[in-house]
Amino acid sequence: MTNNDILKKLRVALMLRDTDIEAIMSLVDFKISTSELGAFFRSEDHPKYMECGDQILRNFLNGLIIYTRGTKEAPKKPAEALQQKPVMAKARPEQAKKEPSTSSHLKSQSYKKPFKKTPYKSDLSPVAYKNKKKS
């Protein structure tokens, strides 16, 4: 298994995006661009494919430890680490505070019909089958 495979599998297992990986790498003061990350995730026969070196994987794993557990000086509680993505909260604080926006055409149209609760009435009547059986 190559370093690229390990990086790909961790990315999928932890549901990380390129921006998340960049933020994780920045926790250990290692700068990496989006295009470099894209080169790691390409197939091996692609002309822009690049092998992930040991240093890059080591820095990613060290940043991942800080991302999930926190630092020695400021450790995180395990429950807090599981509930949120702290890197994304630091990277985009203005988006975390905003309410989800809806399109203007969705606001003007109401797709749901109001539910009317009616008393239950049985509309079942006996069925006559061709072979003269009754239900």
mmCIF file of the C-alpha atoms, coordinates in Angstrom:
data_MODEL
# 
_entry.id   MODEL 
# 
loop_
_atom_site.group_PDB 
_atom_site.id 
_atom_site.type_symbol 
_atom_site.label_atom_id 
_atom_site.label_alt_id 
_atom_site.label_comp_id 
_atom_site.label_asym_id 
_atom_site.label_entity_id 
_atom_site.label_seq_id 
_atom_site.pdbx_PDB_ins_code 
_atom_site.Cartn_x 
_atom_site.Cartn_y 
_atom_site.Cartn_z 
_atom_site.occupancy 
_atom_site.B_iso_or_equiv 
_atom_site.pdbx_formal_charge 
_atom_site.auth_seq_id 
_atom_site.auth_comp_id 
_atom_site.auth_asym_id 
_atom_site.auth_atom_id 
_atom_site.pdbx_PDB_model_num 
ATOM 1   C CA . MET A 1 1   ? 0.000   0.000   0.000   1.00 0.00 ? 1   MET A CA 1 
ATOM 2   C CA . THR A 1 2   ? 1.437   3.356   -1.010  1.00 0.00 ? 2   THR A CA 1 
ATOM 3   C CA . ASN A 1 3   ? 1.243   6.671   0.838   1.00 0.00 ? 3   ASN A CA 1 
ATOM 4   C CA . ASN A 1 4   ? -1.253  7.860   -1.784  1.00 0.00 ? 4   ASN A CA 1 
ATOM 5   C CA . ASP A 1 5   ? -3.554  4.935   -0.968  1.00 0.00 ? 5   ASP A CA 1 
ATOM 6   C CA . ILE A 1 6   ? -3.344  5.671   2.757   1.00 0.00 ? 6   ILE A CA 1 
ATOM 7   C CA . LEU A 1 7   ? -4.134  9.342   2.168   1.00 0.00 ? 7   LEU A CA 1 
ATOM 8   C CA . LYS A 1 8   ? -7.085  8.463   -0.101  1.00 0.00 ? 8   LYS A CA 1 
ATOM 9   C CA . LYS A 1 9   ? -8.532  5.963   2.379   1.00 0.00 ? 9   LYS A CA 1 
ATOM 10  C CA . LEU A 1 10  ? -8.221  8.381   5.313   1.00 0.00 ? 10  LEU A CA 1 
ATOM 11  C CA . ARG A 1 11  ? -9.856  11.099  3.247   1.00 0.00 ? 11  ARG A CA 1 
ATOM 12  C CA . VAL A 1 12  ? -12.845 8.880   2.463   1.00 0.00 ? 12  VAL A CA 1 
ATOM 13  C CA . ALA A 1 13  ? -13.120 7.358   5.953   1.00 0.00 ? 13  ALA A CA 1 
ATOM 14  C CA . LEU A 1 14  ? -13.032 10.735  7.715   1.00 0.00 ? 14  LEU A CA 1 
ATOM 15  C CA . MET A 1 15  ? -15.136 12.484  5.028   1.00 0.00 ? 15  MET A CA 1 
ATOM 16  C CA . LEU A 1 16  ? -12.552 15.217  4.482   1.00 0.00 ? 16  LEU A CA 1 
ATOM 17  C CA . ARG A 1 17  ? -12.514 17.733  1.658   1.00 0.00 ? 17  ARG A CA 1 
ATOM 18  C CA . ASP A 1 18  ? -9.459  19.370  0.158   1.00 0.00 ? 18  ASP A CA 1 
ATOM 19  C CA . THR A 1 19  ? -10.015 22.457  2.313   1.00 0.00 ? 19  THR A CA 1 
ATOM 20  C CA . ASP A 1 20  ? -10.159 20.252  5.420   1.00 0.00 ? 20  ASP A CA 1 
ATOM 21  C CA . ILE A 1 21  ? -6.882  18.573  4.505   1.00 0.00 ? 21  ILE A CA 1 
ATOM 22  C CA . GLU A 1 22  ? -5.247  21.944  3.846   1.00 0.00 ? 22  GLU A CA 1 
ATOM 23  C CA . ALA A 1 23  ? -6.424  23.174  7.251   1.00 0.00 ? 23  ALA A CA 1 
ATOM 24  C CA . ILE A 1 24  ? -5.153  20.005  8.947   1.00 0.00 ? 24  ILE A CA 1 
ATOM 25  C CA . MET A 1 25  ? -1.747  20.466  7.306   1.00 0.00 ? 25  MET A CA 1 
ATOM 26  C CA . SER A 1 26  ? -1.670  24.102  8.405   1.00 0.00 ? 26  SER A CA 1 
ATOM 27  C CA . LEU A 1 27  ? -2.072  22.961  12.045  1.00 0.00 ? 27  LEU A CA 1 
ATOM 28  C CA . VAL A 1 28  ? 1.496   21.632  11.857  1.00 0.00 ? 28  VAL A CA 1 
ATOM 29  C CA . ASP A 1 29  ? 2.726   24.655  9.820   1.00 0.00 ? 29  ASP A CA 1 
ATOM 30  C CA . PHE A 1 30  ? 2.962   22.721  6.570   1.00 0.00 ? 30  PHE A CA 1 
ATOM 31  C CA . LYS A 1 31  ? 1.602   24.573  3.544   1.00 0.00 ? 31  LYS A CA 1 
ATOM 32  C CA . ILE A 1 32  ? 0.180   22.572  0.653   1.00 0.00 ? 32  ILE A CA 1 
ATOM 33  C CA . SER A 1 33  ? -1.866  23.758  -2.323  1.00 0.00 ? 33  SER A CA 1 
ATOM 34  C CA . THR A 1 34  ? -5.092  22.335  -3.668  1.00 0.00 ? 34  THR A CA 1 
ATOM 35  C CA . SER A 1 35  ? -3.424  21.380  -6.939  1.00 0.00 ? 35  SER A CA 1 
ATOM 36  C CA . GLU A 1 36  ? -0.769  19.370  -5.097  1.00 0.00 ? 36  GLU A CA 1 
ATOM 37  C CA . LEU A 1 37  ? -3.488  17.542  -3.185  1.00 0.00 ? 37  LEU A CA 1 
ATOM 38  C CA . GLY A 1 38  ? -5.336  16.837  -6.414  1.00 0.00 ? 38  GLY A CA 1 
ATOM 39  C CA . ALA A 1 39  ? -2.171  15.284  -7.863  1.00 0.00 ? 39  ALA A CA 1 
ATOM 40  C CA . PHE A 1 40  ? -2.032  12.818  -4.940  1.00 0.00 ? 40  PHE A CA 1 
ATOM 41  C CA . PHE A 1 41  ? -5.607  11.673  -5.512  1.00 0.00 ? 41  PHE A CA 1 
ATOM 42  C CA . ARG A 1 42  ? -5.269  11.067  -9.266  1.00 0.00 ? 42  ARG A CA 1 
ATOM 43  C CA . SER A 1 43  ? -4.875  7.604   -10.775 1.00 0.00 ? 43  SER A CA 1 
ATOM 44  C CA . GLU A 1 44  ? -1.332  6.343   -11.289 1.00 0.00 ? 44  GLU A CA 1 
ATOM 45  C CA . ASP A 1 45  ? -1.545  6.439   -15.085 1.00 0.00 ? 45  ASP A CA 1 
ATOM 46  C CA . HIS A 1 46  ? -2.591  10.121  -15.171 1.00 0.00 ? 46  HIS A CA 1 
ATOM 47  C CA . PRO A 1 47  ? 0.136   12.492  -16.474 1.00 0.00 ? 47  PRO A CA 1 
ATOM 48  C CA . LYS A 1 48  ? -0.270  14.876  -13.480 1.00 0.00 ? 48  LYS A CA 1 
ATOM 49  C CA . TYR A 1 49  ? -0.078  12.084  -10.867 1.00 0.00 ? 49  TYR A CA 1 
ATOM 50  C CA . MET A 1 50  ? 2.407   12.718  -8.050  1.00 0.00 ? 50  MET A CA 1 
ATOM 51  C CA . GLU A 1 51  ? 3.633   10.309  -5.386  1.00 0.00 ? 51  GLU A CA 1 
ATOM 52  C CA . CYS A 1 52  ? 2.896   11.312  -1.804  1.00 0.00 ? 52  CYS A CA 1 
ATOM 53  C CA . GLY A 1 53  ? 6.151   11.430  0.093   1.00 0.00 ? 53  GLY A CA 1 
ATOM 54  C CA . ASP A 1 54  ? 6.782   10.265  3.627   1.00 0.00 ? 54  ASP A CA 1 
ATOM 55  C CA . GLN A 1 55  ? 7.131   13.837  4.907   1.00 0.00 ? 55  GLN A CA 1 
ATOM 56  C CA . ILE A 1 56  ? 3.724   14.866  3.577   1.00 0.00 ? 56  ILE A CA 1 
ATOM 57  C CA . LEU A 1 57  ? 1.974   11.820  5.034   1.00 0.00 ? 57  LEU A CA 1 
ATOM 58  C CA . ARG A 1 58  ? 3.792   12.260  8.368   1.00 0.00 ? 58  ARG A CA 1 
ATOM 59  C CA . ASN A 1 59  ? 2.731   15.920  8.595   1.00 0.00 ? 59  ASN A CA 1 
ATOM 60  C CA . PHE A 1 60  ? -0.848  15.005  7.672   1.00 0.00 ? 60  PHE A CA 1 
ATOM 61  C CA . LEU A 1 61  ? -0.989  12.349  10.411  1.00 0.00 ? 61  LEU A CA 1 
ATOM 62  C CA . ASN A 1 62  ? 0.501   14.716  12.996  1.00 0.00 ? 62  ASN A CA 1 
ATOM 63  C CA . GLY A 1 63  ? -2.024  17.385  11.998  1.00 0.00 ? 63  GLY A CA 1 
ATOM 64  C CA . LEU A 1 64  ? -4.813  14.808  12.192  1.00 0.00 ? 64  LEU A CA 1 
ATOM 65  C CA . ILE A 1 65  ? -3.854  14.062  15.796  1.00 0.00 ? 65  ILE A CA 1 
ATOM 66  C CA . ILE A 1 66  ? -4.123  17.752  16.664  1.00 0.00 ? 66  ILE A CA 1 
ATOM 67  C CA . TYR A 1 67  ? -7.369  17.999  14.683  1.00 0.00 ? 67  TYR A CA 1 
ATOM 68  C CA . THR A 1 68  ? -9.046  15.185  16.620  1.00 0.00 ? 68  THR A CA 1 
ATOM 69  C CA . ARG A 1 69  ? -7.401  15.263  20.068  1.00 0.00 ? 69  ARG A CA 1 
ATOM 70  C CA . GLY A 1 70  ? -6.096  18.792  20.395  1.00 0.00 ? 70  GLY A CA 1 
ATOM 71  C CA . THR A 1 71  ? -2.669  19.784  21.657  1.00 0.00 ? 71  THR A CA 1 
ATOM 72  C CA . LYS A 1 72  ? -1.014  18.746  24.904  1.00 0.00 ? 72  LYS A CA 1 
ATOM 73  C CA . GLU A 1 73  ? -1.589  22.223  26.313  1.00 0.00 ? 73  GLU A CA 1 
ATOM 74  C CA . ALA A 1 74  ? -5.238  22.353  25.273  1.00 0.00 ? 74  ALA A CA 1 
ATOM 75  C CA . PRO A 1 75  ? -6.623  18.816  24.935  1.00 0.00 ? 75  PRO A CA 1 
ATOM 76  C CA . LYS A 1 76  ? -10.147 18.285  23.656  1.00 0.00 ? 76  LYS A CA 1 
ATOM 77  C CA . LYS A 1 77  ? -12.776 16.132  25.239  1.00 0.00 ? 77  LYS A CA 1 
ATOM 78  C CA . PRO A 1 78  ? -13.502 13.107  23.056  1.00 0.00 ? 78  PRO A CA 1 
ATOM 79  C CA . ALA A 1 79  ? -17.221 13.891  22.864  1.00 0.00 ? 79  ALA A CA 1 
ATOM 80  C CA . GLU A 1 80  ? -16.534 17.397  21.539  1.00 0.00 ? 80  GLU A CA 1 
ATOM 81  C CA . ALA A 1 81  ? -14.199 16.090  18.853  1.00 0.00 ? 81  ALA A CA 1 
ATOM 82  C CA . LEU A 1 82  ? -16.836 13.702  17.578  1.00 0.00 ? 82  LEU A CA 1 
ATOM 83  C CA . GLN A 1 83  ? -19.619 16.287  17.452  1.00 0.00 ? 83  GLN A CA 1 
ATOM 84  C CA . GLN A 1 84  ? -17.997 18.939  15.303  1.00 0.00 ? 84  GLN A CA 1 
ATOM 85  C CA . LYS A 1 85  ? -15.268 19.695  12.827  1.00 0.00 ? 85  LYS A CA 1 
ATOM 86  C CA . PRO A 1 86  ? -13.057 22.187  14.699  1.00 0.00 ? 86  PRO A CA 1 
ATOM 87  C CA . VAL A 1 87  ? -10.821 22.936  11.706  1.00 0.00 ? 87  VAL A CA 1 
ATOM 88  C CA . MET A 1 88  ? -13.742 24.057  9.603   1.00 0.00 ? 88  MET A CA 1 
ATOM 89  C CA . ALA A 1 89  ? -15.043 26.238  12.416  1.00 0.00 ? 89  ALA A CA 1 
ATOM 90  C CA . LYS A 1 90  ? -11.660 27.994  12.560  1.00 0.00 ? 90  LYS A CA 1 
ATOM 91  C CA . ALA A 1 91  ? -11.320 28.238  8.778   1.00 0.00 ? 91  ALA A CA 1 
ATOM 92  C CA . ARG A 1 92  ? -14.790 29.691  8.126   1.00 0.00 ? 92  ARG A CA 1 
ATOM 93  C CA . PRO A 1 93  ? -16.257 31.309  11.244  1.00 0.00 ? 93  PRO A CA 1 
ATOM 94  C CA . GLU A 1 94  ? -18.649 33.528  9.281   1.00 0.00 ? 94  GLU A CA 1 
ATOM 95  C CA . GLN A 1 95  ? -20.282 30.567  7.531   1.00 0.00 ? 95  GLN A CA 1 
ATOM 96  C CA . ALA A 1 96  ? -20.832 28.673  10.765  1.00 0.00 ? 96  ALA A CA 1 
ATOM 97  C CA . LYS A 1 97  ? -22.924 31.549  12.133  1.00 0.00 ? 97  LYS A CA 1 
ATOM 98  C CA . LYS A 1 98  ? -25.073 32.039  9.020   1.00 0.00 ? 98  LYS A CA 1 
ATOM 99  C CA . GLU A 1 99  ? -28.421 30.374  8.632   1.00 0.00 ? 99  GLU A CA 1 
ATOM 100 C CA . PRO A 1 100 ? -28.866 28.100  5.636   1.00 0.00 ? 100 PRO A CA 1 
ATOM 101 C CA . SER A 1 101 ? -30.123 30.092  2.694   1.00 0.00 ? 101 SER A CA 1 
ATOM 102 C CA . THR A 1 102 ? -32.970 28.999  0.469   1.00 0.00 ? 102 THR A CA 1 
ATOM 103 C CA . SER A 1 103 ? -33.638 30.042  -3.077  1.00 0.00 ? 103 SER A CA 1 
ATOM 104 C CA . SER A 1 104 ? -36.101 32.829  -3.724  1.00 0.00 ? 104 SER A CA 1 
ATOM 105 C CA . HIS A 1 105 ? -38.341 30.632  -5.883  1.00 0.00 ? 105 HIS A CA 1 
ATOM 106 C CA . LEU A 1 106 ? -38.644 28.121  -3.047  1.00 0.00 ? 106 LEU A CA 1 
ATOM 107 C CA . LYS A 1 107 ? -39.771 30.822  -0.635  1.00 0.00 ? 107 LYS A CA 1 
ATOM 108 C CA . SER A 1 108 ? -42.591 31.981  -2.898  1.00 0.00 ? 108 SER A CA 1 
ATOM 109 C CA . GLN A 1 109 ? -44.025 28.537  -3.633  1.00 0.00 ? 109 GLN A CA 1 
ATOM 110 C CA . SER A 1 110 ? -45.436 26.207  -1.069  1.00 0.00 ? 110 SER A CA 1 
ATOM 111 C CA . TYR A 1 111 ? -44.946 22.587  -2.023  1.00 0.00 ? 111 TYR A CA 1 
ATOM 112 C CA . LYS A 1 112 ? -46.610 21.063  1.034   1.00 0.00 ? 112 LYS A CA 1 
ATOM 113 C CA . LYS A 1 113 ? -50.342 20.765  1.281   1.00 0.00 ? 113 LYS A CA 1 
ATOM 114 C CA . PRO A 1 114 ? -51.854 21.299  4.700   1.00 0.00 ? 114 PRO A CA 1 
ATOM 115 C CA . PHE A 1 115 ? -52.688 18.014  6.372   1.00 0.00 ? 115 PHE A CA 1 
ATOM 116 C CA . LYS A 1 116 ? -56.324 17.635  7.350   1.00 0.00 ? 116 LYS A CA 1 
ATOM 117 C CA . LYS A 1 117 ? -56.991 15.083  10.016  1.00 0.00 ? 117 LYS A CA 1 
ATOM 118 C CA . THR A 1 118 ? -60.311 13.359  9.388   1.00 0.00 ? 118 THR A CA 1 
ATOM 119 C CA . PRO A 1 119 ? -61.942 10.676  11.450  1.00 0.00 ? 119 PRO A CA 1 
ATOM 120 C CA . TYR A 1 120 ? -61.378 7.144   10.212  1.00 0.00 ? 120 TYR A CA 1 
ATOM 121 C CA . LYS A 1 121 ? -64.237 5.722   8.163   1.00 0.00 ? 121 LYS A CA 1 
ATOM 122 C CA . SER A 1 122 ? -64.206 2.243   6.762   1.00 0.00 ? 122 SER A CA 1 
ATOM 123 C CA . ASP A 1 123 ? -65.106 2.242   3.066   1.00 0.00 ? 123 ASP A CA 1 
ATOM 124 C CA . LEU A 1 124 ? -64.621 -1.484  2.696   1.00 0.00 ? 124 LEU A CA 1 
ATOM 125 C CA . SER A 1 125 ? -67.473 -3.485  1.330   1.00 0.00 ? 125 SER A CA 1 
ATOM 126 C CA . PRO A 1 126 ? -67.578 -7.189  0.545   1.00 0.00 ? 126 PRO A CA 1 
ATOM 127 C CA . VAL A 1 127 ? -66.006 -8.083  -2.778  1.00 0.00 ? 127 VAL A CA 1 
ATOM 128 C CA . ALA A 1 128 ? -67.668 -10.592 -5.083  1.00 0.00 ? 128 ALA A CA 1 
ATOM 129 C CA . TYR A 1 129 ? -65.129 -12.803 -6.854  1.00 0.00 ? 129 TYR A CA 1 
ATOM 130 C CA . LYS A 1 130 ? -65.754 -14.709 -10.070 1.00 0.00 ? 130 LYS A CA 1 
ATOM 131 C CA . ASN A 1 131 ? -65.476 -18.051 -8.283  1.00 0.00 ? 131 ASN A CA 1 
ATOM 132 C CA . LYS A 1 132 ? -68.330 -17.017 -5.972  1.00 0.00 ? 132 LYS A CA 1 
ATOM 133 C CA . LYS A 1 133 ? -66.166 -16.592 -2.838  1.00 0.00 ? 133 LYS A CA 1 
ATOM 134 C CA . LYS A 1 134 ? -66.829 -13.786 -0.426  1.00 0.00 ? 134 LYS A CA 1 
ATOM 135 C CA . SER A 1 135 ? -64.171 -11.724 1.270   1.00 0.00 ? 135 SER A CA 1 
# 
